[in-house]
C-alpha cells in the first residue's frame, strides 16, 4: 500500500518532491522517483512496505529499461499470475513482489492487463517503446487516482493535496461539484471540488500518448447482474457451498503479507464472517481483532463484537469514542482529510484504524457485503415504497407528510421519525430518484434555497439515474445494488476507509470485493440477496455454521455516531461562514438545536467542508 504522484510535462524535481511529501502518510517506509528528461516524465512514490520488503521498491523498472511502474494497492492473485507469466517466458527479478506482475503482465497483455488482476490498485505505467503512460484504477475504486490535463502537462496523484502542489493545477472550486456534494454527501466521480481536476472512475483505464498528449479513457469493467439461465438442482445448497468456498479463498488471499495482519470486528455479519474465516486460516488465538465502542448505548455494538470474538477465539481489543475524543480528533482529520465527505462514521473509522495500526500493518474488513447482498434498510423500504406510491393519492401523501413533520425529533440511532420522514421525502419524486433523495443531506427544495436558484433534480442526481437506468436488470433490487456499487461504495464508503486507513499508514483489505467472489455473486438471482424482509439471505446461510445465532438475527446497524445529538447540544458547531448562503445555515442550525427538524446530515456536510470555507466564500458565493 503506497502513494503515487507525478506529472508529464512542465515542472522539475522540486515540484515532484513537494507532491510526494504531501502523501508521506501513505508510505512512511520508503520513497523513490524517476525522471526521464527527454519525454518529461516524472514519477514519485511513497511506500508502505507490505510484501517483499527488500525487493518491492518503486518506481520499478524492467531489466531492459523499457517499462516503469508506480503502483498503489495489492494484487491478490499475484502468485498465480507470476506462475502463468513465467511459463510464457517472463523472467522475474524480485522474489515475490506483486508489483513486478504489472510490468510483465503489460508486456504480455497490454491494455487487457486489468482484466487479469484480482485486487485493489491505482497505477501509472510508463512504456518507453510505445511512448505512452497507462493508468488504471481497480474495479470498485478502492484506491484513488486524481488527474489534471491541459495542453502538454498531465498531473496525477493519490490525493488532491498532492496534485495541487503542481503549479499548473487550478484552484477554482467547481459549483457543479459543490451542488452534487450537498445532494449526495460526496462528489461523484469523475468530478472533484476543483474545476478541471478529475477522479479516474472505478473500473476505468486512461492512456496518455506522449507524442501528442492526447488522453483516452475507457471502461474495462462494471458491475452488471446476469442471473444464471438454468439454476442447478438443489440450487440454494449448491450456491451456499460455492459462496462459502469463494469467500474462504478471498480471505486467505488477503492474509498474505510480510507484516502483521488483523481484522476489524464490529459484531455485524460481514466483519464477523471475515474474522471467523481468518481465524480458521491463522489458528485460534493468532489473530487480533479491533472494534470501536460509543458511550451512547443505541450506537454501541461492542457487546456483539465481544460475543463473536469469544466464539471464534480472537484476541479482541476495544476502544471507546467519547465526545471529547471526537472533538480532539476532528481538527486532525479536517486538516488532512483531502476530499471532504459528509459521512460521520469517518470519526470512528479513523479511530479504529489508529487503534489497529498500533499492533498491525494490515487489517481485513467487511466492506462491500451490504452493497452486493442487499444489506441496507432502503432495500426493504423499496417494496413498501412501491406499494405506497401506487395506492396513495398525491393529496393524501401531502397530508401524511404534514402529520409526520409534527413527530418529535429523536437523535437515537436510525430513529422511527428519521426513517419515516426520509422515506416520505423521497416519495415526492419518481422511483429512479427515491434512493438518492432518501440519502441526501439536503432535499431538492433545500438545494434550491441554498444556491438561490432552482436546480433540476434530474441534473443534480444524474449519476444516480444513470446507475438505475443503466442496470441490465429491471428488478428494483438489482437496480438498487447498481446504485450502491457505482456511487455510494465508490465515492463514500471506500473513500472513507482509504483516507482513514492511509492517514494512519494502515492497509485495509476487503474480501467481499474479491473479483472471483463478485463474479459469482452477480449471477445469483435477487431473491438470494433479499428474500421477503430478510437481507443478505444467502450470506446468512453461509454464516450460520460460523457465528453465534444472536449475530445472525440482530438488526442491521451502521457504523454511526450520535452526531445529531452533538449538534443539538451545541457540542459540535459547524461554521456557517464555511459555506455559501450563511442565513440558510443559521436557520438549519437553529431548527436542529430547537428539535424542530433533524438536520444532522446537512450539518455534517457543512462541518466536513469547513476546511474549504475561505475558498467557498471567495470563489463560489
C-alpha positions in Angstrom: 0.0 0.0 0.0 1.5 3.3 -1.1 1.0 6.7 -2.6 1.8 7.8 -6.1 2.3 11.2 -7.6 3.8 12.7 -10.7 3.5 14.6 -13.9 4.4 14.6 -17.6 5.3 18.0 -18.9 6.2 21.3 -17.2 7.8 21.0 -13.8 11.0 20.0 -12.1 12.3 17.7 -9.3 11.4 20.2 -6.6 7.7 20.1 -7.7 7.8 16.3 -7.7 9.3 16.2 -4.2 6.6 18.5 -2.9 3.9 16.3 -4.3 5.4 13.2 -2.8 5.9 14.9 0.6 2.2 15.5 0.8 1.4 11.8 0.8 4.2 10.6 3.2 1.5 9.1 5.5 0.5 6.7 2.7 4.1 5.4 2.5 6.3 6.1 5.5 8.7 3.3 4.9 10.5 4.3 1.7 10.4 6.7 -1.3 11.6 6.8 -4.8 11.4 8.8 -8.0 12.0 8.6 -11.8 12.7 11.5 -14.1 13.1 11.0 -17.8 14.1 14.3 -19.3 13.6 13.7 -23.0 9.9 12.8 -22.5 9.5 15.0 -19.4 8.2 12.0 -17.3 8.3 12.5 -13.6 7.2 9.7 -11.2 7.2 10.0 -7.4 6.4 7.2 -4.9 5.9 6.7 -1.2 5.9 3.1 0.1 4.1 1.3 3.0 6.1 -2.0 2.8 3.7 -5.0 3.0 5.1 -7.6 0.6 8.6 -8.5 -0.5 10.1 -5.8 1.8 13.5 -5.9 0.2 12.6 -6.5 -3.5 9.4 -4.4 -3.9 10.9 -0.9 -4.1 9.4 1.5 -6.6 9.4 3.0 -9.2 10.1 -0.5 -10.5 11.7 -0.9 -14.0 12.2 -3.9 -16.2 15.7 -5.2 -16.7 15.8 -3.8 -20.3 14.6 -0.4 -19.0 11.6 -0.3 -21.3 8.8 -0.3 -18.7 8.5 1.5 -15.3 5.6 1.5 -12.9 4.4 3.2 -9.7 1.7 1.3 -8.0 -0.6 1.8 -5.1 -2.5 -1.3 -3.9 -2.2 -5.0 -3.7 -2.7 -7.8 -6.3 -4.0 -10.8 -4.5 -3.6 -13.3 -7.4 0.0 -12.3 -8.0 1.3 -15.8 -7.3 -0.9 -17.4 -10.0 0.0 -14.6 -12.4 3.7 -14.9 -11.7 3.5 -18.6 -12.4 1.5 -18.1 -15.6 3.8 -15.3 -16.9 6.9 -17.4 -16.1 5.5 -20.2 -18.3 5.0 -17.7 -21.0 8.7 -16.6 -20.9 8.8 -13.8 -18.3 11.9 -13.6 -16.1 11.1 -12.2 -12.7 13.8 -10.4 -10.8 12.1 -10.0 -7.4 11.4 -12.8 -5.0 7.6 -12.4 -4.5 6.7 -8.8 -5.5 3.2 -8.3 -6.8 4.3 -5.0 -8.4 6.5 -6.8 -10.9 3.5 -8.7 -12.2 2.2 -5.5 -13.6 5.3 -5.0 -15.7 5.4 -8.4 -17.2 1.6 -8.5 -17.5 1.6 -5.3 -19.5 4.2 -6.8 -21.9 2.1 -9.9 -22.4 -1.5 -8.5 -22.3 -1.2 -4.7 -22.9 -4.4 -2.9 -22.1 -6.2 -6.1 -21.2 -3.9 -6.3 -18.1 -6.5 -5.1 -15.6 -8.9 -7.9 -16.6 -6.3 -10.4 -15.3 -5.9 -8.7 -11.9 -7.7 -9.6 -8.7 -7.0 -6.8 -6.2 -7.1 -3.1 -5.5 -5.0 -0.7 -7.4 -4.2 2.6 -8.9 -1.0 2.6 -11.1 0.8 4.5 -13.7 2.9 2.5 -16.2 5.4 4.2 -18.5 6.1 2.4 -21.8 9.2 3.9 -23.4 8.8 1.9 -26.6 5.2 2.9 -27.2 5.8 6.4 -25.9 2.8 6.5 -23.6 1.8 6.3 -19.9 -1.0 3.9 -19.0 -3.1 4.5 -15.8 -5.7 2.1 -14.3 -8.0 2.0 -11.3 -9.4 -1.1 -9.7 -13.0 -2.4 -10.4 -14.6 -0.8 -7.3 -12.3 2.2 -6.7 -10.6 1.1 -3.5 -7.5 3.1 -4.5 -7.8 6.7 -5.6 -6.4 8.4 -8.7 -6.8 12.1 -9.3 -5.6 13.8 -12.5 -5.4 17.0 -14.4 -4.6 17.6 -18.1 -4.1 20.8 -20.1 -2.1 21.3 -23.2 1.2 19.4 -22.8 1.0 19.0 -19.0 -0.6 16.0 -17.3 -0.5 15.7 -13.5 -1.6 12.7 -11.3 -1.7 11.8 -7.6 -3.3 9.6 -5.0 -4.6 12.7 -3.2 -5.9 16.1 -4.2 -3.5 17.8 -1.8 -0.5 16.2 -3.6 -2.0 17.1 -7.0 -2.4 20.7 -6.1 1.3 21.1 -5.3 1.9 21.2 -9.1 1.6 24.9 -10.2 -0.4 24.0 -13.3 -3.3 22.6 -11.3 -6.3 25.1 -10.9 -7.6 26.0 -7.5 -11.0 27.4 -8.6 -13.9 25.5 -7.0 -16.5 23.8 -9.1 -20.0 25.0 -8.5 -21.4 21.9 -10.1 -19.4 19.6 -7.8 -20.5 21.7 -4.8 -24.1 21.2 -5.7 -23.6 17.5 -6.0 -21.7 17.4 -2.8 -24.7 18.8 -0.8 -27.0 16.5 -2.8 -25.1 13.2 -2.3 -22.8 13.9 0.7 -19.8 13.3 -1.6 -18.6 14.3 -5.0 -19.3 11.6 -7.5 -16.5 10.5 -10.0 -15.2 11.8 -12.3 -15.9 15.2 -10.7 -13.8 16.8 -7.9 -14.2 20.0 -6.0 -11.9 21.8 -8.4 -12.7 22.8 -11.9 -10.8 20.8 -14.5 -9.5 18.2 -11.9 -10.9 14.7 -12.2 -11.0 11.4 -10.5 -10.5 8.4 -12.8 -13.7 6.4 -12.1 -13.5 2.8 -10.8 -13.1 0.2 -13.5 -11.5 2.6 -15.9 -8.2 2.9 -17.7 -6.6 6.1 -19.0 -3.9 6.2 -21.7 -1.7 9.3 -22.3 0.1 9.4 -25.7 3.4 11.3 -25.2 3.8 12.2 -28.8 0.7 14.5 -29.0 -0.5 14.4 -25.4 -3.9 13.0 -26.3 -5.9 11.3 -23.5 -8.1 8.3 -24.0 -10.3 6.9 -21.2 -12.0 3.5 -21.4 -14.2 1.5 -19.0 -12.9 -2.1 -18.7 -15.4 -3.3 -16.1 -18.7 -2.5 -14.4 -20.9 -4.4 -12.1 -23.9 -5.9 -14.0 -26.3 -8.6 -12.8 -26.5 -11.6 -15.0 -28.6 -14.3 -13.3 -27.9 -17.9 -14.1 -30.1 -19.0 -17.0 -30.6 -22.6 -15.6 -30.2 -22.9 -11.9 -28.8 -26.3 -10.8 -30.8 -28.9 -8.9 -30.8 -28.1 -5.2 -29.7 -24.6 -6.2 -29.7 -22.9 -2.8 -27.5 -25.6 -1.2 -25.1 -25.6 -4.2 -24.9 -21.8 -4.2 -24.3 -21.7 -0.5 -21.4 -24.1 -0.8 -19.9 -22.1 -3.7 -20.3 -18.8 -1.9 -18.6 -20.2 1.2 -15.7 -21.6 -0.8 -15.1 -18.4 -2.7 -15.3 -16.2 0.4 -12.9 -18.5 2.2 -10.4 -18.2 -0.7 -10.9 -14.4 -0.8 -10.0 -14.2 2.9 -7.0 -16.5 2.5 -5.6 -14.3 -0.3 -5.9 -11.2 1.9 -3.9 -12.8 4.7 -0.8 -12.9 2.6 1.7 -10.3 3.9 5.2 -10.0 5.3 3.8 -7.8 8.2 1.3 -8.4 11.0 -2.4 -8.8 9.9 -5.5 -8.3 11.9 -9.3 -7.9 11.4 -11.9 -5.2 12.1 -14.8 -6.6 14.1 -18.0 -4.7 14.6 -20.2 -7.6 15.6 -22.2 -7.4 12.4 -22.4 -10.4 10.0 -19.9 -9.1 7.4 -16.9 -8.3 9.6 -17.7 -11.3 11.8 -17.6 -13.7 8.9 -14.3 -12.3 7.7 -12.8 -12.6 11.2 -14.1 -16.2 11.6 -12.7 -17.3 8.3 -9.4 -15.5 9.0 -9.2 -17.3 12.4 -9.7 -20.6 10.7 -6.8 -19.8 8.4 -4.5 -18.4 11.0 -5.3 -20.5 14.0 -7.1 -19.9 17.4 -5.5 -17.0 19.3 -3.2 -16.0 16.5 -5.3 -13.1 15.1 -6.1 -9.8 16.7 -9.5 -8.1 16.2 -10.3 -4.5 16.8 -13.6 -2.6 17.4 -14.8 0.8 18.5 -17.4 1.5 21.1 -19.6 4.5 22.0 -20.8 6.0 25.2 -24.3 6.4 23.7 -25.9 3.0 24.1 -28.0 2.9 20.9 -24.9 3.4 18.8 -22.7 0.9 20.7 -22.1 -2.6 19.2 -19.2 -3.8 21.4 -21.3 -6.4 23.1 -21.8 -8.2 19.8 -18.1 -7.8 18.8 -17.0 -9.4 22.1 -19.5 -12.2 21.7 -18.1 -13.0 18.3 -14.5 -12.7 19.4 -15.1 -15.1 22.3 -17.0 -17.5 19.9 -14.2 -17.7 17.3 -11.2 -17.4 19.7 -9.9 -14.0 18.7 -7.6 -11.7 20.7 -10.1 -8.8 20.8 -9.4 -5.2 21.7 -11.9 -2.3 22.1 -11.5 1.4 22.2 -14.3 3.9 23.1 -15.1 7.1 21.2 -16.3 9.8 23.5 -17.5 13.2 22.5 -14.3 14.7 23.9 -12.2 12.2 21.8 -14.3 13.1 18.8 -13.6 16.8 19.4 -9.9 16.1 19.8 -9.8 14.1 16.5 -11.8 16.5 14.3 -9.1 19.1 13.8 -6.6 16.5 12.8 -9.0 14.8 10.4 -10.3 18.1 8.9 -6.8 19.3 8.2 -5.7 16.1 6.5 -8.9 14.5 5.0 -8.1 15.7 1.5 -11.5 15.2 -0.1 -14.5 16.1 2.1 -17.3 13.6 2.5 -20.4 14.1 4.7 -20.1 10.7 6.5 -20.0 11.0 10.3 -18.6 7.5 10.5 -15.2 8.8 9.3 -14.6 9.6 13.0 -14.9 6.1 14.4 -13.3 4.7 11.2 -10.3 6.9 11.7 -10.0 6.0 15.4 -10.4 2.3 14.5 -7.6 2.5 12.0 -5.4 4.4 14.5 -6.2 1.8 17.2 -5.4 -1.2 14.9 -2.2 0.4 13.5 -0.5 0.3 16.9 -0.3 -3.5 16.5 -0.8 -4.5 12.8 0.0 -3.0 9.4 -2.8 -4.8 7.5 -6.5 -5.2 8.6 -9.3 -7.1 6.9 -12.8 -5.6 6.9 -16.4 -6.3 5.7 -16.8 -3.5 3.1 -18.9 -4.4 0.1 -21.2 -7.0 1.6 -24.1 -4.6 2.2 -23.9 -3.5 -1.4 -23.6 -6.9 -3.0 -26.1 -8.7 -0.8 -28.8 -6.0 -0.4 -28.0 -5.3 3.3 -29.1 -1.7 3.7 -32.5 -0.6 5.0 -33.6 1.0 1.7 -33.6 -2.4 0.0 -36.5 -3.4 2.3 -38.1 0.0 2.1 -38.4 -0.3 -1.7 -41.2 -2.9 -1.5 -43.3 -0.7 0.7 -42.5 2.4 -1.2 -43.7 0.9 -4.5 -47.0 -0.2 -2.9 -47.4 3.2 -1.3 -46.7 5.2 -4.5 -49.3 3.1 -6.3 -52.1 3.3 -3.7 -51.8 6.7 -2.0 -53.1 9.7 -4.0 -50.8 12.8 -4.0 -53.1 15.0 -1.8 -53.2 12.2 0.8 -49.4 11.8 0.6 -49.0 15.6 1.3 -51.3 15.3 4.3 -49.3 12.3 5.7 -46.1 14.4 5.2 -47.6 17.2 7.3 -48.6 14.8 10.1 -45.1 13.2 10.0 -43.4 16.5 10.3 -45.1 17.0 13.7 -43.5 13.9 15.1 -40.9 14.8 17.8 -37.3 14.7 16.7 -35.2 11.9 18.1 -31.4 11.6 17.8 -31.3 7.9 18.6 -29.7 5.6 16.0 -32.0 5.3 12.9 -35.0 6.5 14.9 -38.5 5.9 13.6 -39.2 9.6 12.9 -35.9 9.9 11.0 -36.6 7.0 8.7 -40.3 7.9 8.1 -39.6 11.5 7.2 -36.7 10.5 4.9 -38.9 7.9 3.2 -41.8 10.3 2.6 -39.4 12.9 1.3 -38.1 10.5 -1.4 -41.7 9.6 -2.4 -42.2 13.1 -3.7 -40.2 12.0 -6.8 -40.1 9.3 -9.5 -38.7 5.9 -8.4 -35.3 6.5 -10.1 -34.8 9.3 -7.6 -36.0 7.6 -4.4 -32.6 6.3 -3.3 -30.6 9.5 -3.7 -33.2 11.7 -2.2 -33.6 9.4 0.8 -29.9 9.6 1.4 -29.3 13.2 0.5 -28.0 15.7 3.1 -30.3 18.3 1.6 -33.7 17.8 -0.1 -34.0 19.2 -3.6 -36.1 22.2 -2.3 -33.3 22.9 0.2 -30.7 22.8 -2.5 -32.7 25.4 -4.4 -32.7 27.6 -1.3 -29.0 27.1 -0.6 -27.9 28.0 -4.1 -30.5 30.7 -4.6 -31.6 29.1 -7.8 -34.0 26.3 -9.0 -32.0 23.1 -9.6 -33.2 20.3 -11.7 -33.2 17.1 -9.6 -32.6 15.0 -12.7 -29.4 17.0 -13.3 -28.2 17.1 -9.7 -28.8 13.4 -9.4 -27.8 12.4 -12.9 -25.3 9.8 -11.8 -27.9 8.0 -9.7 -30.3 8.0 -12.6 -27.6 6.6 -14.9 -26.8 3.8 -12.4 -30.5 3.0 -12.0 -31.4 3.0 -15.7 -28.1 1.6 -16.9 -28.6 -1.6 -14.9 -29.1 -4.6 -17.2 -31.9 -5.8 -15.0 -35.3 -4.2 -14.4 -35.5 -5.8 -10.9 -35.6 -2.9 -8.3 -33.3 -4.9 -6.0 -30.6 -5.3 -8.7 -31.0 -1.6 -9.7 -30.5 -0.6 -6.1 -27.4 -2.7 -5.9 -26.1 -1.0 -9.0 -26.7 2.4 -7.4 -24.9 1.5 -4.2 -21.9 0.0 -6.0 -21.4 2.7 -8.6 -22.0 5.6 -6.3 -22.1 5.1 -2.5 -19.5 2.4 -2.4 -17.0 4.1 -4.7 -17.4 7.7 -3.6 -18.3 7.4 0.1 -17.5 4.1 1.8 -14.2 3.3 0.0 -13.0 6.9 0.2 -13.7 7.0 3.9 -11.8 3.8 4.5 -8.9 4.7 2.3 -8.4 8.1 3.9 -8.9 6.9 7.5 -6.5 3.9 7.0 -3.9 5.8 5.0 -3.7 8.7 7.4 -2.7 6.0 9.9 -0.4 4.2 7.5 -2.6 1.1 7.6 -3.6 -1.1 4.7 -7.3 -2.3 4.8 -8.4 -5.2 2.6 -11.9 -6.1 1.6 -12.5 -9.9 0.9 -16.1 -9.2 -0.2 -14.7 -7.2 -3.2 -12.7 -10.2 -4.4 -13.1 -10.4 -8.2 -13.8 -14.2 -8.2 -16.4 -13.8 -5.5 -18.1 -10.8 -7.2 -18.2 -12.6 -10.5 -20.2 -15.4 -8.8 -22.5 -13.1 -6.8 -23.6 -11.1 -9.8 -25.0 -14.3 -11.3 -27.2 -15.0 -8.2 -30.9 -14.2 -8.5 -32.2 -11.2 -6.5 -34.1 -13.4 -4.0 -30.8 -14.9 -2.9 -29.8 -11.5 -1.7 -33.2 -10.1 -0.4 -36.0 -12.6 0.4 -39.1 -11.0 1.9 -37.7 -8.8 4.6 -34.5 -10.9 5.1 -31.5 -9.1 3.8 -28.3 -11.0 2.8 -30.3 -14.1 2.6 -27.7 -16.5 1.2 -24.9 -14.9 3.1 -26.7 -15.6 6.3 -27.0 -19.3 5.4 -23.2 -19.4 4.8 -22.6 -17.6 8.1 -24.8 -19.9 10.2 -22.1 -22.5 11.0 -19.5 -19.9 11.8 -21.3 -17.4 14.1 -23.5 -17.2 17.2 -27.2 -17.3 16.5 -27.6 -13.8 18.1 -25.4 -12.3 15.4 -27.4 -13.8 12.6 -30.8 -12.5 13.9 -29.7 -9.0 15.1 -30.9 -5.9 13.2 -28.6 -4.1 10.8 -26.6 -1.3 12.4 -24.3 1.0 10.6 -21.0 2.4 11.9 -22.6 5.6 13.0 -22.0 8.2 15.8 -24.6 10.3 17.8 -23.7 13.4 15.7 -27.3 14.6 15.7 -27.3 14.8 19.4 -23.9 16.5 19.5 -25.1 19.2 17.1 -28.3 19.7 19.1 -26.4 20.1 22.3 -24.0 22.6 20.7 -21.0 20.3 21.4 -20.3 20.3 17.7 -20.7 23.7 16.0 -20.3 23.8 12.2 -19.2 27.2 11.0 -22.0 28.7 8.7 -19.4 31.1 7.3 -17.7 28.0 5.8 -20.5 27.6 3.2 -22.5 29.7 0.9 -25.8 31.3 2.0 -25.0 31.9 5.7 -28.6 32.7 6.5 -29.7 29.3 5.3 -27.2 27.5 7.5 -28.1 29.7 10.5 -31.7 28.6 10.1 -30.9 24.9 9.9 -28.7 25.1 13.0 -31.4 26.9 15.0 -34.1 24.4 13.9 -31.9 21.5 14.8 -30.9 22.9 18.2 -34.6 23.5 19.0 -35.5 19.9 17.9 -37.9 21.3 15.3 -36.2 19.5 12.4 -33.5 16.9 12.1 -30.7 18.4 10.0 -27.9 16.1 11.2 -26.8 15.1 7.7 -26.8 18.7 6.3 -24.9 20.0 9.3 -22.4 17.1 8.9 -21.9 18.1 5.3 -21.2 21.7 6.3 -18.8 20.6 9.0 -16.9 18.3 6.6 -16.4 21.0 4.1 -15.3 23.7 6.5 -11.6 23.4 5.6 -12.6 24.7 2.2 -14.6 27.6 3.8 -12.4 30.6 2.8 -12.4 29.4 -0.8 -16.1 28.7 -0.9 -16.9 32.2 0.3 -14.5 33.9 -2.0 -15.0 31.8 -5.2 -18.5 30.4 -5.2 -20.8 32.9 -3.4 
